[in-house]
């Protein structure tokens, strides 16, 4: 469980969330997401809000990240994109 020491939208809190995603999503899945991003371009998140987006948002909630639903909707795609870039 992650305890809130920083404001949820701070860069360090987001960095922590990216690290959490890298540590909790299998490399094969991150690779699949990387391919989707590459293939579909900037609009990929619109097409995958209810599949990849739901999984990412739920994983972050389970990890104790304290974004409300609106904030989480705003940040999930950027966080998974950063996780993919860091991993590969």
C-alpha positions as CSV (number, residue, x, y, z in Angstrom):
1,X,0.0,0.0,0.0
2,X,1.3,3.4,-0.9
3,X,0.7,6.2,1.5
4,X,0.2,9.7,0.3
5,X,3.2,11.9,1.1
6,X,3.1,14.0,-2.0
7,X,0.2,15.7,-3.8
8,X,-1.3,13.2,-6.2
9,X,-0.5,15.2,-9.3
10,X,3.1,15.9,-8.4
11,X,5.8,14.7,-10.7
12,X,7.3,12.4,-8.0
13,X,3.9,10.8,-7.3
14,X,3.4,10.1,-11.0
15,X,7.0,8.7,-11.2
16,X,6.1,6.3,-8.3
17,X,3.0,5.3,-10.3
18,X,5.0,4.6,-13.4
19,X,7.5,2.4,-11.4
20,X,4.5,0.6,-9.9
21,X,3.1,-0.2,-13.4
22,X,6.5,-1.5,-14.6
23,X,6.7,-3.7,-11.5
24,X,3.2,-5.1,-11.7
25,X,2.5,-5.4,-15.4
26,X,4.2,-8.4,-17.2
27,X,6.8,-7.3,-19.8
28,X,4.8,-9.1,-22.5
29,X,1.8,-7.0,-21.8
30,X,3.8,-3.8,-21.8
31,X,5.3,-4.9,-25.1
32,X,1.7,-5.4,-26.5
33,X,0.8,-1.9,-25.3
34,X,3.9,-0.5,-27.0
35,X,2.8,-2.0,-30.3
36,X,-0.7,-0.6,-29.9
37,X,0.7,2.9,-29.2
38,X,3.1,2.6,-32.2
39,X,0.4,1.3,-34.6
40,X,-2.5,3.6,-33.6
41,X,-0.7,6.8,-32.8
42,X,-1.8,9.6,-30.4
43,X,-5.5,8.5,-30.5
44,X,-4.7,5.0,-29.1
45,X,-6.0,5.9,-25.7
46,X,-9.4,6.8,-27.0
47,X,-9.8,3.4,-28.6
48,X,-8.5,1.6,-25.5
49,X,-10.1,3.6,-22.6
50,X,-12.3,0.7,-21.6
51,X,-9.9,-2.2,-22.0
52,X,-6.3,-1.2,-21.3
53,X,-7.4,2.0,-19.5
54,X,-9.7,0.1,-17.1
55,X,-7.0,-2.4,-16.3
56,X,-4.4,0.4,-15.7
57,X,-6.8,2.5,-13.6
58,X,-7.8,-0.6,-11.5
59,X,-4.2,-1.6,-11.0
60,X,-3.3,1.9,-9.7
61,X,-6.3,1.9,-7.4
62,X,-5.3,-1.5,-6.0
63,X,-1.8,-0.2,-5.5
64,X,-3.1,2.6,-3.3
65,X,-2.7,5.5,-5.6
66,X,-5.2,8.2,-4.5
67,X,-6.3,9.8,-7.7
68,X,-10.1,10.5,-7.9
69,X,-11.9,9.1,-11.0
70,X,-11.5,12.3,-13.0
71,X,-7.8,12.7,-12.3
72,X,-7.2,9.0,-13.0
73,X,-8.9,9.4,-16.3
74,X,-6.6,12.3,-17.1
75,X,-3.3,10.6,-16.2
76,X,-3.6,6.8,-16.9
77,X,-2.6,6.9,-20.6
78,X,0.5,9.1,-19.9
79,X,1.5,6.9,-17.1
80,X,1.4,3.7,-19.1
81,X,3.1,5.4,-22.0
82,X,6.0,6.4,-19.7
83,X,6.1,2.9,-18.3
84,X,6.4,1.4,-21.8
85,X,9.2,3.9,-22.7
86,X,11.1,3.2,-19.5
87,X,10.8,-0.6,-19.9
88,X,11.9,-0.6,-23.6
